Amino acid sequence: MKLSFSEFCIDSETAELSINGNKVPIDERNIMLIQLLADSYPDYCSKQTCLDTIWVGTIVSDMSLSKLVSDTRKIFCKAGYDNALIQTIHGRGYRLDHSLGKQLSQSSVTDNHVVDPPATVTEPSNQRDTYVERRKNTNPISWWEIFAKVLIALLLVLALVFQFRLGGVNSQSAVNTNYLNATESTQTLGRVLWIDDHPQNNLMEKAYFQALNIEVYSTLTSEEAMVLLSRYQYEAVISDMERHGDSLAGLKLLQSMRAAGHQVDFYIYTFEDEAGLIDTITRSGGQGVLVDSESLYEQVLAHF
């Protein structure tokens, strides 16, 4: 069976990946992963489905799947494939990149998924759209997610009321000094500042850190983040890339931080590491671009 795209071809019989005429060996599980994502597109494939399909009859953790995805990306990269391959749907699963998924039209996909190579148009790498964060999705929201969002909103309102009673909230910041200190446990190991205009996307990750006695403070804007950085000490800063319609908000925040003398480690947590994004963040003084929760945990926990 062959899975063919304009950029590469996978032959499961010979276990080979062909890119630009070069053939490299590829493991059966790597092939199964790409095939599974192709079968699921345009939907994402849940982590559990991947585990049940690729490791039949074997009990493995999400870490095994995360490593398989990472290894697959590396195999393609070393073989000469420079474009995006697999998208990480945070906390849910994985999906074939849109540029490949577009080739899986109903008219061109056979039972063996052999796709006639279409004409492709390469966009300039310096376009602003290169860095547009795409992990905000429009998937239907279940009733419990709605309930969770409403509950979070109520808690935020109560927190603001509490801040006012303690002496008022600074006009530039949504967090009061007394409130921040009052909420920290004596078991707290340190602080993480998280900037994201869709904080509901990161509830699982925040709960993970808080379970380890790492306080996570959230804010929606770069302006509030700069105020907080001037008042408190943080072991790490996590930011999304696109915010409030600005596709470079995360990068601009990093540059503002470094210009103001804030040297705390900075990470972009986004949908996928676009070509050139890692180099851009590194050149601006950032520590990395992370696309899955396992990598995020590893990098942040290293500070504690």
C-alpha positions as CSV (number, residue, x, y, z in Angstrom):
1,M,0.0,0.0,0.0
2,K,1.2,3.5,-0.8
3,L,0.3,6.8,0.7
4,S,1.3,9.5,-1.8
5,F,1.4,13.3,-1.7
6,S,3.0,15.9,-3.9
7,E,5.9,16.2,-1.4
8,F,6.5,12.6,-0.4
9,C,5.4,9.0,-0.8
10,I,5.2,6.2,1.8
11,D,5.4,2.6,0.7
12,S,4.3,0.3,3.6
13,E,5.4,-2.9,1.8
14,T,9.0,-1.8,1.6
15,A,8.8,0.4,4.7
16,E,10.3,3.3,2.8
17,L,9.7,7.1,2.7
18,S,10.5,8.8,-0.6
19,I,11.2,12.5,-0.7
20,N,12.7,14.2,-3.8
21,G,13.8,10.8,-5.1
22,N,15.6,9.9,-1.8
23,K,14.4,6.8,0.0
24,V,14.8,6.3,3.7
25,P,13.6,3.5,5.9
26,I,10.6,4.2,8.1
27,D,9.1,2.2,11.0
28,E,5.7,0.5,10.7
29,R,4.3,2.6,13.6
30,N,5.4,5.8,11.9
31,I,3.5,4.7,8.8
32,M,0.5,3.7,10.8
33,L,0.4,7.1,12.4
34,I,0.4,9.0,9.1
35,Q,-2.2,6.6,7.7
36,L,-4.4,7.0,10.7
37,L,-4.3,10.8,10.5
38,A,-5.0,10.7,6.8
39,D,-8.0,8.5,7.4
40,S,-9.3,10.9,10.1
41,Y,-8.8,14.2,8.2
42,P,-10.3,16.8,8.3
43,D,-11.1,15.7,11.9
44,Y,-8.3,15.2,14.4
45,C,-7.6,11.7,15.7
46,S,-7.9,11.4,19.5
47,K,-5.0,10.2,21.6
48,Q,-6.9,7.1,22.7
49,T,-7.8,6.1,19.1
50,C,-4.1,6.4,18.2
51,L,-3.0,4.3,21.1
52,D,-5.7,1.6,20.5
53,T,-4.9,1.4,16.8
54,I,-1.1,1.6,16.8
55,W,-0.4,-0.4,20.0
56,V,-3.1,-3.1,19.7
57,G,-3.4,-5.2,22.8
58,T,-0.6,-3.2,24.5
59,I,-1.0,-0.8,27.4
60,V,1.1,2.3,26.8
61,S,0.9,5.9,28.1
62,D,0.4,9.1,26.2
63,M,4.1,9.7,26.4
64,S,4.7,6.8,24.0
65,L,2.4,8.5,21.5
66,S,4.0,11.9,22.0
67,K,7.4,10.3,21.3
68,L,6.1,8.6,18.2
69,V,4.8,11.9,16.8
70,S,8.1,13.6,17.7
71,D,10.1,10.8,16.1
72,T,8.0,10.9,12.9
73,R,8.5,14.6,12.5
74,K,12.3,14.1,12.9
75,I,12.4,11.3,10.3
76,F,10.6,13.5,7.8
77,C,12.8,16.5,8.6
78,K,16.1,14.5,8.2
79,A,14.8,13.1,4.9
80,G,14.5,16.6,3.6
81,Y,10.8,17.4,4.2
82,D,10.7,21.0,5.6
83,N,7.0,21.6,5.7
84,A,4.5,21.1,8.6
85,L,3.4,17.4,8.9
86,I,1.4,16.8,12.1
87,Q,-0.7,19.3,14.1
88,T,-1.0,18.8,17.8
89,I,-4.6,19.4,19.2
90,H,-3.7,20.2,22.8
91,G,-5.2,17.7,25.2
92,R,-7.1,15.9,22.5
93,G,-5.0,14.3,19.8
94,Y,-3.4,15.0,16.5
95,R,-4.3,15.9,12.9
96,L,-2.6,15.8,9.5
97,D,-1.4,19.3,8.5
98,H,-3.9,21.2,6.4
99,S,-1.5,21.6,3.5
100,L,-1.4,17.8,3.2
101,G,-5.1,17.3,4.1
102,K,-6.2,19.5,1.2
103,Q,-4.8,16.8,-1.1
104,L,-7.1,14.2,0.4
105,S,-10.1,15.3,-1.6
106,Q,-12.9,12.7,-2.2
107,S,-12.1,12.7,-5.9
108,S,-8.5,11.9,-5.6
109,V,-8.3,9.5,-2.7
110,T,-8.6,5.8,-3.5
111,D,-8.9,2.9,-1.1
112,N,-5.1,2.9,-0.9
113,H,-5.0,6.7,-0.5
114,V,-2.9,7.3,-3.7
115,V,-3.1,11.0,-4.4
116,D,-2.3,12.6,-7.7
117,P,0.2,15.4,-7.0
118,P,-1.6,18.8,-7.3
119,A,0.1,22.0,-8.2
120,T,1.3,23.7,-5.1
121,V,2.0,27.3,-4.3
122,T,4.7,28.2,-1.8
123,E,4.1,31.3,0.2
124,P,7.0,33.5,1.1
125,S,8.4,32.5,4.5
126,N,8.5,36.1,5.7
127,Q,4.8,36.6,5.5
128,R,3.0,37.5,8.8
129,D,0.7,34.6,8.3
130,T,3.7,32.3,8.8
131,Y,3.4,32.9,12.5
132,V,-0.4,32.9,12.9
133,E,-1.3,30.6,15.7
134,R,-3.9,28.0,14.7
135,R,-4.6,26.1,17.8
136,K,-7.8,28.1,18.5
137,N,-10.4,25.9,16.9
138,T,-14.1,26.0,16.2
139,N,-14.9,22.5,17.4
140,P,-18.3,22.2,19.0
141,I,-18.2,22.8,22.8
142,S,-19.9,20.3,25.0
143,W,-22.2,21.2,27.9
144,W,-19.5,20.4,30.5
145,E,-17.0,22.7,28.8
146,I,-19.6,25.5,28.8
147,F,-20.2,24.8,32.5
148,A,-16.5,25.0,33.2
149,K,-16.1,28.3,31.4
150,V,-19.1,29.8,33.3
151,L,-17.6,28.5,36.6
152,I,-14.2,30.0,35.8
153,A,-15.8,33.3,34.9
154,L,-17.7,33.4,38.3
155,L,-14.4,32.6,40.1
156,L,-12.7,35.4,38.3
157,V,-15.5,37.8,39.3
158,L,-15.2,36.7,42.9
159,A,-11.4,37.2,42.7
160,L,-11.8,40.7,41.4
161,V,-14.3,41.5,44.2
162,F,-11.9,40.2,46.8
163,Q,-9.1,42.4,45.3
164,F,-11.2,45.5,45.6
165,R,-11.9,44.7,49.2
166,L,-8.2,44.4,49.9
167,G,-7.5,47.9,48.6
168,G,-8.4,48.2,44.9
169,V,-7.1,46.9,41.7
170,N,-4.4,48.8,39.8
171,S,-5.8,50.3,36.6
172,Q,-3.0,48.6,34.6
173,S,-3.2,45.2,36.1
174,A,-5.8,42.6,37.0
175,V,-3.8,41.2,39.9
176,N,-3.3,42.9,43.3
177,T,-0.1,42.4,45.3
178,N,-1.9,41.3,48.5
179,Y,-4.2,39.0,46.6
180,L,-1.3,37.3,44.8
181,N,0.5,36.6,48.1
182,A,-2.6,35.6,50.0
183,T,-3.5,32.9,47.6
184,E,-0.1,31.2,47.6
185,S,0.4,28.1,49.8
186,T,3.4,27.6,52.0
187,Q,4.1,24.6,49.8
188,T,4.5,26.7,46.7
189,L,7.7,25.9,44.8
190,G,7.5,29.0,42.5
191,R,5.5,30.9,40.0
192,V,4.7,30.7,36.3
193,L,3.1,33.6,34.3
194,W,0.8,32.5,31.5
195,I,-0.5,34.9,28.9
196,D,-3.3,33.7,26.6
197,D,-6.5,35.3,25.5
198,H,-8.2,31.9,25.5
199,P,-7.1,30.6,29.0
200,Q,-9.8,27.8,28.8
201,N,-7.5,26.1,26.3
202,N,-4.9,25.4,28.9
203,L,-6.9,24.2,31.9
204,M,-5.4,20.7,31.9
205,E,-1.8,22.0,31.8
206,K,-2.4,24.5,34.6
207,A,-4.0,21.9,36.8
208,Y,-0.9,19.7,36.2
209,F,1.4,22.4,37.4
210,Q,-0.8,23.4,40.4
211,A,-0.9,19.8,41.5
212,L,2.9,20.0,41.8
213,N,2.6,23.1,44.0
214,I,3.6,25.4,41.1
215,E,1.4,28.5,41.1
216,V,0.2,29.6,37.6
217,Y,-1.0,33.2,37.2
218,S,-3.0,33.9,34.1
219,T,-3.4,37.2,32.2
220,L,-5.0,38.0,28.9
221,T,-2.8,40.8,27.6
222,S,0.9,41.7,27.1
223,E,0.3,45.0,28.9
224,E,-0.8,43.2,32.1
225,A,2.0,40.7,31.8
226,M,4.6,43.5,31.7
227,V,3.1,45.0,34.9
228,L,3.1,41.7,36.7
229,L,6.7,41.1,35.6
230,S,7.7,44.4,37.2
231,R,6.2,43.4,40.5
232,Y,6.7,39.7,41.0
233,Q,9.3,37.1,40.4
234,Y,8.5,34.2,38.0
235,E,10.5,31.1,37.2
236,A,9.0,30.9,33.6
237,V,6.7,32.8,31.3
238,I,4.4,30.9,28.8
239,S,2.6,32.8,26.0
240,D,0.5,32.1,23.0
241,M,1.6,33.5,19.7
242,E,-1.5,35.2,18.3
243,R,-3.6,37.3,20.6
244,H,-6.5,39.7,20.0
245,G,-6.0,39.6,16.3
246,D,-2.2,40.3,16.5
247,S,-0.4,37.3,14.9
248,L,2.9,38.4,16.4
249,A,1.7,39.2,20.0
250,G,3.8,36.6,21.6
251,L,7.0,37.6,19.8
252,K,6.3,41.3,20.6
253,L,5.9,40.5,24.3
254,L,9.2,38.7,24.4
255,Q,11.0,41.6,22.8
256,S,9.4,44.0,25.2
257,M,10.4,41.8,28.1
258,R,14.0,41.7,27.0
259,A,14.1,45.4,26.3
260,A,12.8,46.1,29.8
261,G,15.5,43.9,31.3
262,H,13.3,40.9,32.3
263,Q,15.4,37.8,31.7
264,V,13.0,35.2,33.0
265,D,12.8,32.1,30.6
266,F,10.1,32.6,28.0
267,Y,8.3,29.9,26.0
268,I,5.8,30.1,23.2
269,Y,3.0,27.4,23.6
270,T,1.3,27.2,20.2
271,F,-0.4,24.8,17.8
272,E,2.8,23.8,15.9
273,D,6.3,25.0,15.4
274,E,6.1,26.8,12.1
275,A,9.1,27.0,9.9
276,G,11.4,29.8,11.1
277,L,9.4,30.5,14.3
278,I,11.9,28.7,16.6
279,D,14.8,30.6,15.2
280,T,12.9,33.9,15.5
281,I,12.0,33.3,19.1
282,T,15.6,32.2,19.9
283,R,17.1,35.2,18.3
284,S,14.8,37.4,20.4
285,G,16.0,35.8,23.6
286,G,13.3,33.2,24.1
287,Q,13.9,29.6,25.2
288,G,11.7,27.6,22.9
289,V,8.5,26.9,21.0
290,L,6.4,24.1,22.5
291,V,3.6,22.3,20.7
292,D,2.5,19.6,23.1
293,S,1.9,19.3,26.8
294,E,4.6,16.7,27.4
295,S,7.3,19.1,26.1
296,L,5.8,21.9,28.1
297,Y,6.0,19.9,31.3
298,E,9.5,18.9,30.7
299,Q,10.8,22.4,30.0
300,V,9.0,24.2,32.8
301,L,9.6,21.5,35.5
302,A,13.3,21.9,34.8
303,H,13.1,25.3,36.6
304,F,12.0,23.6,39.8
